Amino acid sequence: MEWPTTEGIAHGHILNMEVKKLPNLHFNGQMPLKQTVDYWLNTRREILSLKLIASLNGSFGDPPGILDILKRGHLLALRIALHLPDAIAFSGNVNMIGLFGFDLNIPGTSGLMMLLGIEAGMMIEIGEEYGKAFGWDASAGLSITELYFLAKTDVQVRITDFEGRRYSSSIGWGGYPYLPFLDLSRGVTWGESRDAGITRGWSIGINFFFGAGDPGPSFNLNYGDTKFKRR
């Protein structure tokens, strides 16, 4: 019989193939024949080949597809480790959460600056953001967020990729020797960037907060909408 090609497997033709006989499939304790070993080794190489993966990847219809997203994801992890964000945001922040509460950006204290891309150097003010929150946190201070963009397709990061619905979580601790009201926390934010209903990619933020708050541990899960002030 004629064994299926890479293209045949990638387009699902193998499902319609009539399997008449596999050479020496049942060994019954004997050494397999050479053609059996060669067949399975060649098949394994074909299945694991980049050509097949690329064919499967392209069949899902979203070029450049998941492989490129994963490659960019590895680069993203390196950039986070080296603190090389696409943009940086800062805001005066108030958290009042006793199981349920709010996470508020203080108006007039919040902004975002692009560091990379065609809009590098651009700054914009962030409007009032009233996030609904769950957790335990009573604090006020300054929040600084490193923002990264993970593109789904081969697009340039834009300032609008960091606008819209976002979700975040943070943990922290308040009260230190000689600084009983100091409150420090770290957090992560994430959101989806869409253009005309199509996903461009995802924004990921690494957040640092320092200010004054209640002593002891704090944690915060919240969501809200980031809106820019356009003059």
Secondary structure as the mmCIF struct_conf table of DSSP 4:
data_model
#
loop_
_struct_conf.conf_type_id
_struct_conf.id
_struct_conf.beg_label_comp_id
_struct_conf.beg_label_asym_id
_struct_conf.beg_label_seq_id
_struct_conf.end_label_comp_id
_struct_conf.end_label_asym_id
_struct_conf.end_label_seq_id
HELX_LH_PP_P HELX_LH_PP_P1 GLU A 2 THR A 5
HELX_RH_AL_P HELX_RH_AL_P1 THR A 6 ALA A 10
TURN_TY1_P TURN_TY1_P1 HIS A 11 GLY A 12
HELX_RH_3T_P HELX_RH_3T_P1 HIS A 13 ASN A 16
TURN_TY1_P TURN_TY1_P2 PRO A 23 ASN A 24
TURN_TY1_P TURN_TY1_P3 ASN A 28 GLY A 29
BEND BEND1 GLN A 30 GLN A 30
HELX_LH_PP_P HELX_LH_PP_P2 MET A 31 LEU A 33
HELX_RH_AL_P HELX_RH_AL_P2 LYS A 34 ILE A 47
TURN_TY1_P TURN_TY1_P4 LEU A 48 LEU A 48
BEND BEND2 SER A 49 SER A 49
HELX_RH_AL_P HELX_RH_AL_P3 LEU A 50 SER A 59
TURN_TY1_P TURN_TY1_P5 PHE A 60 PHE A 60
BEND BEND3 GLY A 61 GLY A 61
TURN_TY1_P TURN_TY1_P6 PRO A 63 PRO A 64
HELX_RH_AL_P HELX_RH_AL_P4 ILE A 66 LEU A 82
TURN_TY1_P TURN_TY1_P7 HIS A 83 HIS A 83
BEND BEND4 ASP A 86 ASP A 86
STRN STRN1 ALA A 87 ASN A 105
HELX_LH_PP_P HELX_LH_PP_P3 ILE A 106 ILE A 106
TURN_TY1_P TURN_TY1_P8 PRO A 107 GLY A 108
BEND BEND5 THR A 109 THR A 109
STRN STRN2 GLY A 111 MET A 114
BEND BEND6 LEU A 116 GLY A 117
TURN_TY1_P TURN_TY1_P9 ILE A 118 GLY A 121
STRN STRN3 MET A 123 ILE A 126
STRN STRN4 TYR A 130 ALA A 151
BEND BEND7 LYS A 152 ASP A 154
HELX_RH_3T_P HELX_RH_3T_P2 ILE A 159 PHE A 162
STRN STRN5 GLY A 164 TYR A 176
TURN_TY1_P TURN_TY1_P10 PRO A 177 TYR A 178
STRN STRN6 LEU A 179 ASP A 195
TURN_TY1_P TURN_TY1_P11 ALA A 196 GLY A 197
STRN STRN7 ILE A 198 GLY A 213
BEND BEND8 PRO A 215 PRO A 215
STRN STRN8 GLY A 216 THR A 226
STRN STRN9 PHE A 228 LYS A 229
#
